[in-house]
Amino acid sequence: MSKSLGFGTIMQSRIATTISELARNIFLYAGHGNVLIEPLEEGERVGLRIIASDSGPGIEDVRKALEDGYSTSGALGAGLPGVKRMMDEFSLESSPGEGTQVVVIKWR
């Protein structure tokens, strides 16, 4: 989809990495969830929105989860901070016991 929207190969790779990281987080922490990928158009701007959501345990400390190097799974802790850096827009909502939703947008 990113190729059909005119993103270059490097950005296509970053988008794929973002999707992979968000899906991995769902798998590791929630067990199941959804990743929705949709094209965007706002006037002259073209972009891609990725929505990753789950109904898992939620994130206890969102601020800490967005710090480089922080991990509860023993990984490098580059996931969510890396996703945030690679995308143009990033939002994360999480409620302990109810789940998490991450919405990111990349504009071309």
N, C-alpha and C positions, 0 to 999 in steps of 0.2 A: 504494500500500500504506500509506503514512504517513497519508493521509487516512482510509482505512478503519479505521485503528487509533486515530483520534481526535486526531491532531496538528493544531494550528492552521495557518493558511496561512503564517505566518512560519516556523514550524518545518519545514513541508513544503518550503519554499524552501531552508532551510539543509541539510536532508537531501539534496535534489536537487543542491545545490552540492557537498556532500561527495562524493556518488557521482560526479559529473562530474569533480571534481578527482582522485579516486583512479583513475578510468578513464583520464583524461588522462595521469597519471603512468605507468600501465602502457603506454599507447601510445607515449609519448615515450622511455621508458627501457628497456622490455623488449620492445616490439613486439607482444606478445600476452600474455594472461592471462585471469583470470576475476574477475567481481564477483558475489558472492552476497548477496542481500538476503532476510532472513528475519524474521518476527515473533517476538517473545519474550514469555513470560509467566512471572513469578516471583511467586507469591502474588497479591497485589493489583496488582503493577506490570505495566504493558504497555510494550513497547518494540520497537525495531527494531535488528537487528544487520546490519552491512555488513562483508563479508569480501572484501578485494581481494588477489589473489595472482598471482604470476607466477614464471616460472623464468628470469628475465633475469639481468643482471650483478650484481644486488644493490647495496646501498648501502655504500660504503666507510666512511663516517663518519656513523653514524646520529645522533649528538648534533649534529653540524654541520647535517645535513639538517633537524633540528627547530628550527633557529634562524631567526627572522624575517630575511628579506632574503637568505638563502643560496640560491643556485641554480647548477646546473651547466649549465642550458640557456639562460641569459640572461633568464629570466622574472623576475618580481618577487620570487620566493622567499616567497610567502605561502601556498603550497599545503598542505604537511603541517602547519605550525604553525597555519594557519587551520582545517584539519580538526580538529586536536586541540582547539582552543578551542570549536568549534561542537558537539562531541559530549560526552557525559557520561563515556564510557570510551574509552580509546585505547590500543592496543598495536601495536607494530611490531617485527617480527623480520626480520632480513635477514642473509644470508650472501653475501659476495662470490663470484661465480661460480655461485651456486645459486638466488638469487631472493629475493623479498621478500613478506611477508604483513602487511597492515595490517588490524586488526580494530577496529571502532568500534561503540559502542552509544549510542543515544539513548533515554532513558526519557521517557514521557509524564507 
